[in-house]
Every structure is written in structure tokens, then in C-alpha cells.
Amino acid sequence: MTSSTSSSTFGPTTDDGAQPAFSVPAGFASRHIGPTSEAAATMLAALGHDSLAELVDAAVPGSIRQSAPLDLPAALSEAEALEALRGYARRNTVMTQMIGQGFSGTHTPQVILRNVLENPGWYTAYTPYQPEISQGRLEALLNFQTMVADLTGLDIANASLLDEASAVAEAILLMRRANKKKAQGTVVLDADIFPQTRQVVAGRAKAVGIDVQIVDLATEGLPEGELCGVVLQQPGDSGAVVDHSALISEAKERGAMVTVAADLLSLTLITPPGEQGADIAVGSSQRFGVPLFFGGPHAAYMAVRSGLQRQLPGRLVGVSHDAEGRPAYRLALQTREQHIRREKATSNICTAQALLAVAASMYGVYHGPEGLTRIAERVHGHACALAAGLKAGRRRLVSESFFDTVQVRLDLDAEAEHILFAAEEGGINLRRVDETTVGISVDETTTAEHVDAVLRAFGAPFEASEGTPAGSAADSRDDRTAFPESLRRTSEFMTHPIFHEVRSETQMMRYLRKLADRDLALDRTMIPLGSCTMKLNAATEMEAISWPEFAGIHPYAPAEQAAGWRALIEDLEAKLTAVTGYAAVSIQPNAGSQGEYAGLLAIHQYHLAHGDADRDICLIPASAHGTNASSAVLAGLQVAVVATAEDGTIEMADLQAKTAQYPDRIAAIMLTYPSTHGVYEAEVREVCRIVHEAGGQVYVDGANLNALVGLAQPGEFGGDVSHLNLHKTFCIPHGGGGPGVGPVAVAEHLKPFLPSTAVGGAGENGAGTDAVSRGGAPVTSTPYGSAGVLPISWAYLAMMGAEGLTSATAHALLGANYIARRLSGHFPTLYTGEGGLVAHECILDLRELTKLSGITAEDVCKRLIDYGFHAPTLAFPVNGTLMVEPTESEDLVEIDRFIEAMIAVRAEIQQVIDGELEAADSPLRHAPHPAAVVASDEWDRAYSRQQGAFPVSGVLQDKYFPPVSRIDGAHGDRNLVCSCPPPEAFEIR
Ligand SMILES: Cc1ncc(COP(=O)(O)O)c(C=O)c1O
């Protein structure tokens, strides 16, 4: 174990000679926390405080402070943490996974693994809200959209969604709002759909009162009555590949819309949903090079026919142009994800799985349409060989028409058990579909030997393939397919040059480097985004995620094979419970939004269980994040907004008035703590008391937990439930917009309503440890959501220990307060709490300056790019402001570099105020400045090239040039283009 001697000398040494409070312990914490003790002393001096303890005492209300230190084991060193992770990994058993059910083995091209998934240039990037510094990842995501739209045969695809089951739920909601006339009609789910999809959809539909019926459409046809939508799956859960065209046209004649959940790889061979008449296609892109990861993170997709694009949930990349008229990418429709519409939103998706969408798109770029088709043919060939062998052994197949999955119906359950056992003995996992049905799914990693081994497990005689091993039939097979000829795909796809140009590894490596170089990520600069906590994602934390013992486990593998995973998850949940002061944590939700939804569902269920069905109002402060209101609506609650007082706190009088206005109807309040205004509200206990007295539950949005860890616990100061964002406070990288993990933490009385881990049959397979005690609806496809990235947060907690975590929080406060103080003469901080201090972030108010100069907060964001910075959070939670959150990981040199840039920007604004320059002529309005502009032969600006591109000497040597000038967002929305433009569009004229 690491000793916890201090490397810090600031702050008072206590009487007993112990280390000063909040000092940085030696070991990993001193690598994670940026400021040295000398730097911290300098920062404290600027704030007029003698010690961190004094600052913390002044900033954090005594009424919420926790009385005891965090109860966590002693911190591990980096080497010890890796060894402990290896211990967990060793307890998992890596098998050949032929379970399928939406999760397939895949070969992640090493060039993508190393240069995307393991490359901080990609994984430390933020969501591309600032498009000028995000052109690389926007291009990658546009490739994803183009690939998905082509494969599904539909017009527009988004990038991306969280998982297949929740994507189907999103599609149902979309059909309901787009099909207004039939909105009250039934949604029919074909029975041949994955069990996890059924379960997640059932929970979502119940919450908002949608009538969903599961019907065996193949035998029963469409039911009578008004239909809003129909959901099919291709290939079905049984593996069956079915011609849906007649059913789809019948559904459409009856005014219903149609969604098809489709396997992308199969669509290289099979007629795509769009060509069969579907309106929407959804699914997972996991098998495009993304490891199984014990269930996630994987990017789901949604594609729609033209006319539905404005209804899409998630993010949509579009093409616009920059100030020089060159094509440039941006998030389309004013970066409008649905959640920004708050209670009017129809989806709460914010963080999705962007990094995984990038990996999948690069898999498409690497293989191209021919490569993907070859992989699909090989997969299909092996499935055909398997089916032939099974038939030769007189086995009964559930469907004779299939792509990659063959299911066998047996007479006795003992026989099924025997076969599963025999396969397992040979190192292969098959799927136990039900008592007497066994499923076998073939994937890219399947070999002829695997096929032979499966056949042996079935005891099939090999006469069928005598002379040639069963599997090798795949390589020499003729052109026939095991699905109807009428379903063979004839249309071209992925015709854009990008899917044809990159074939050698050299090209791929350089393409990935080129795109990464266009972007600003945390590996180059501080990303001071308020509410986003862009802190260090340490290499040791990242190390374990691609180990095969973690990455190669199927989410529905037998429990004993995932013993290490479950032990790690249990330990992580216990640690998060200790940090938050709640009774239990579920790490299932795969984003903050899903944690919110799961938490609100738990509250809703709790009220129902107590006969309080009328409690349907969720109070939400005006300053809340958009996902809060949209999650409340999706959980079946109505939103009542609570006003914000002058000082940014919740207006107590309004809170009282609202609770009085809705007697017996208050279900919950959702508050963020510290508030999105970046201050600790001293009255939070009183807020909780009022709501509890009104019979409501208190939901504390834990997105700002970075200001609380070790100092205060939401479970202790009044919260009943919180979600945390592991991709903020607990070091999972943002990945350009996901992966995310949004655990939901609850007090004792809500434990029974945590999301069930018995999803997708995991209960029967045993992966769910406590399925009985967790009775809430599952919110994702798999028991543990984005399990694959959990070792990151586990390692962070283990290496920081109680002291390191608490010290990190104190340093997060120090950084934010230091910035607020140093900039106070230039940009006032909008809200402060006790002692004029902020929490871990500060809102810089530019509104007065905008009035005087016409220069907007957005101009400042763009200008900061010229200084080499990613912008702070723009216009959230208050328009005309910038919210700055440095985090504890930034050292004083970097923080001072930011302050210098902001002061220089302020001077540029002053030039406009003083009339030296018109706003329209200032470098602020022309920002950012790409190399092509400043090096151009023409220069007619009112300021020098030097001023434009090198406004401070620090950028003379290490200059980041954005690839484009300011992007015209409105043009992109008026002329919506959401797939790759032709290369000629980029010719520089
Ligand atoms: C205060 C707050 N709540 C909730 C969320 C939603 O989290 P996610 O993006 O993981 O869905 C965010 C995300 O930025 C946030 O800042």
C-alpha cells in the first residue's frame, strides 16, 4: 500500500503534527492534481486565504459538510492498481462467444484500436459544440452517418444513440410524435425481437402510457384497431431473415409508421429496411470493430426517411460553410439535441457513444463496402455450413432463412443443457434461448474450427461435410444464400470516395492523425468547460479496458465466466455508495440522462407502491440542465419550474408557492448541487425539508459532484436519489460525446426500484447478481450498461483513496476561485456564494460588455481558439455568459495561460468599446484565424496578421491553427446536408 505522506507544505500543520488538511498525498494523487504545493500557496495568496482548509471552510456551507472522512481503502499506487485489475481480469473466462443476441465478436483493426480507442487525441475530446476545433471528429461522425444511411437504405442517420434497446424505445417515441393522427394508436412489436429490447421498451412505454403489444406477426398478422407504429427486427431474435415488404406496406396503408431494428453487417447482403418501405431503422454498430466490452459502450444508430430529420433524437452532424465559403461540418439544427427543448423535449439523450461511433465509422472506412461484404459473406458462409451440418445431424432449425444466427429446437431440456455444456467444454458459449432451444451466432472471428466444434457439441455426424471440414465450406461456397433470393441486396452502398481511398495501414494511420490534428482535445490544452469537468483521464486508468479478459466478455455470458467483472462492479458500486452517502448504487445507466431517467422512475415506482399514484409533478429550477426536464417527462412526470432568485439560488418563496399549489401532487424536486450557477446553496437542507414535507422526493443531479467528493454527501444532506456522471467526476473520458456512465444512487427506501440487472435473459444466465432486490425496469440493453469503461473509474477511486479524492475537490475549488478572482477586474463572476466564493466553476458575465461593444460571448469563444484554447461553456445556464471549470488536474501554468488569454481578449473588447475598431472589423468577430487566411496574399483587415494569429507570444512556437474560419450555422440548418459531401466541395479556390 502506498504511504500517504504529504508532498504539500501549505496550510496549517495540525497540533499533533499530522499533514495539513486537503494536502496532496504522495503517489498517484500528486500526478492527478495539477498544482504543486507552491503553486497552491500562490493561488491561495491571491484569494487571501492561508490554507486550503480555510478556503474550503469559507466556500462550503458548514451545514452540508460531512462529519467523517470518506470510508475508502488506502490508496493504491499505479502499479498496485494495475495488479489489482489484473486480479479481476484473471477471474473472467474468455471464451469464443457465439451467443449473439445483438452482440458479436469482431476484430478491432489494431490501427483503429491504437490510433482511436487508445489515443488521447480522440478519447479526451469534448462534444463538438465548438465546430471550428472539432472538424476531425465531425468528419468521422459524418462518415458514420453516411455509412449508416447507405446501409439502411434511408436518407438521414444520426450520430449516435446509446444502445439498441433504448434506440428502439426512441424510435417508438419518434413514431408517436411524427404520426400525430395515430398517436393514440397501438405500437406493435413483433415477437421476434431481442428480449432486452422488449424489456427496455416495456418500461419506457409504461412510463409514458404508450400501448405496446407484442404480436407474432409472422403467424398472426397485424392486429385490429388503430395502429401508430410497428417495430420489426431483421434478422429476428430467432435469426430468421424475413421479407417484410408486404407487412410494411399493409402497416403503412393502415396509417402506421414502421421501424426496423437491423443488423448493419447483414445489410451488405440483405435488402435494407429503407428499400422495404420502413420509415426508421435502428440498431447497434458494435460489430463494426468495437469489442464486446461485457455489454457496452457501443454506438447505436438511428436512420430515418427524409421528412423525419427534425424529430431525430441524439446528435446530427451537418455540412455548412465557413466565412470563406469552404464546406465545414457542424452539429446541425443549432446543435439541437432534443433535450435542449427541456420539458417539450421528446428525448433526453445528451452524451451518447461518439467515440464508439468514430471507431465503427473507421471500421467502415478501413474495410470499405467490398471488405464489409466479404466479412458478411464469410459470416453467412459459416452459418450456412453450420446449418448444413446440423441438418445432416437431423437437427430441427427454428428458421431455414437466416444470416448469421441459427437456432435449434430440441426435444428435451436436458439435451439443450448437454449441448451447451459440451460447447463450453470446447471453449464456446452458445445461447440458451429457452428450455429447449439453443442459438448459435456466427461472427467475423468465427473459424472453420469453431463451426466444427459446435457441430461436435451437437454430436452431429460429419458425413455432411466429409472430406471438407464443415467450416471450410464457407470459403468455397457457391453464390446461394440461406435467405430468399428476393431479399438479396442489389443496390450500391458506401459509394463515397472516403470508403474507397483508405486501404493501406499507412493511409489509415495518417487519416486518423490528420483528423485528430484538426481538433483541440485535452491532450493539447485545458478544456475549461463548466458543468463538464474535463479532468485528466490517466493512462493507468485507461490501461485495462482493452484487455481481452475485460473486453472479450459477452454481456449474457454465464455468471461464473464474468466473476471478475461482477466483483469489480460490486466494488465500484460500494465505493460510489461510500462517496455519495446513499444506500446503494446501480451502474447500469449508460449516460447521465439515463441515470436521471432511472432515478425518476424509481421515485415514480416508490410513489405508486405507496398508493400515491397522483404524485406526478416534478419541480425543476429554471437553471437546470435540459436533460432534467426531458427525463422527467419520459418518466411520466409533469414539469413545474421553480424560479431562480437574484443571487442564483432557488427562490424559496416560489418553492413554497409551488408545493402549496399542488398539494399531494409533488413527486419530486430535481436540483443540481452545487447548482448549475456554480455556487453552494446554503439553504439546500431547507429545500429538501420543504419538498419532503410536501411528500415529494429529492433528486440531486450529481453532475457537479466534483465539488462535493469528500466534503459533502448528497445522500446525507437530504437527497433520496442522485445520478453521477462517471465521465465527469470519475475520469471516464468524454470521447467527443461519449462513452458515458451515469450511475444512479439511492437511499434505502428506493433500493427495490433500482434498474433490474435481469435484462436480456441475464437473470437466467445468472449474470444478474441481485435481480430480485432490484425490481425497477432496466434502462439499457445489458445488466451493466457501459461496463467496458468501468475499470477507469475503479482505478481512479482506488489510486486516489479518501485523502486524494478530498484533496482533488479542494483543488477544484481552488482553481475555479483563483480564476474568478484573477479575472474579476475584467469579467465579473455572475453568482457567488458565501464569502464571495464560487464552487468548482464560475460564470463570467459578458452581457454588459456585449451591450457596450457588440462583441458576444460566442465571439470570445471563437477568439480563444486563436489563443490555443477550447472555449468554456457558452450560454449555459445563462445566456451571454461563459462558465469556466478548470478542474483539479490543471496546473497553475496552464491556468495562468488561460487567464492571460482572457485578459488579452478583454483588451481587444476594450478597443471596440473605445472606438478604435468596429466590432465587425475586430479580430474577435473574424475569429478564429486558420493558417490559410493569415498566410494569404490578401490581407485587408483592420488588425495585423500577427494580432490575428499570434495574439500572445506563448503561441508563437506551439500554434494550433483551426482548419476552418467561423462556421455559418444558420446556412447549415437552412440547407440540411447530413452525409459526406463530394471531395470537390473542399477544393480551395
Ligand atoms: C448538470 C447536468 N445534468 C445532467 C447532464 C446529462 O448528462 P449526460 O450528458 O451524461 O446525459 C449534464 C451533462 O452535461 C449536466 O451538465
The ligand as an SDF file (V2000), in Angstrom:
LIG
                    3D

 16 16  0  0  0  0  0  0  0  0999 V2000
  -25.9520   19.3380  -14.7470 C   0  0  0  0  0  0  0  0  0  0  0  0
  -26.0520   18.2080  -15.7490 C   0  0  0  0  0  0  0  0  0  0  0  0
  -27.0040   17.2610  -15.5870 N   0  0  0  0  0  0  0  0  0  0  0  0
  -27.1370   16.2390  -16.4500 C   0  0  0  0  0  0  0  0  0  0  0  0
  -26.3070   16.0960  -17.5540 C   0  0  0  0  0  0  0  0  0  0  0  0
  -26.5610   14.9590  -18.5150 C   0  0  0  0  0  0  0  0  0  0  0  0
  -25.5360   14.0180  -18.5610 O   0  0  0  0  0  0  0  0  0  0  0  0
  -25.2500   13.1670  -19.8880 P   0  0  0  0  0  0  0  0  0  0  0  0
  -24.7340   14.1100  -20.8990 O   0  0  0  0  0  0  0  0  0  0  0  0
  -24.2530   12.1490  -19.4790 O   0  0  0  0  0  0  0  0  0  0  0  0
  -26.5270   12.5450  -20.3260 O   0  0  0  0  0  0  0  0  0  0  0  0
  -25.3080   17.0470  -17.7670 C   0  0  0  0  0  0  0  0  0  0  0  0
  -24.4160   16.9120  -18.9500 C   0  0  0  0  0  0  0  0  0  0  0  0
  -23.6440   17.6960  -19.3310 O   0  0  0  0  0  0  0  0  0  0  0  0
  -25.1620   18.1280  -16.8420 C   0  0  0  0  0  0  0  0  0  0  0  0
  -24.2220   19.0660  -17.0060 O   0  0  0  0  0  0  0  0  0  0  0  0
  1  2  1  0
  2  3  1  0
  2 15  2  0
  3  4  2  0
  4  5  1  0
  5  6  1  0
  5 12  2  0
  6  7  1  0
  7  8  1  0
  8  9  2  0
  8 10  1  0
  8 11  1  0
 12 13  1  0
 12 15  1  0
 13 14  2  0
 15 16  1  0
M  END
$$$$
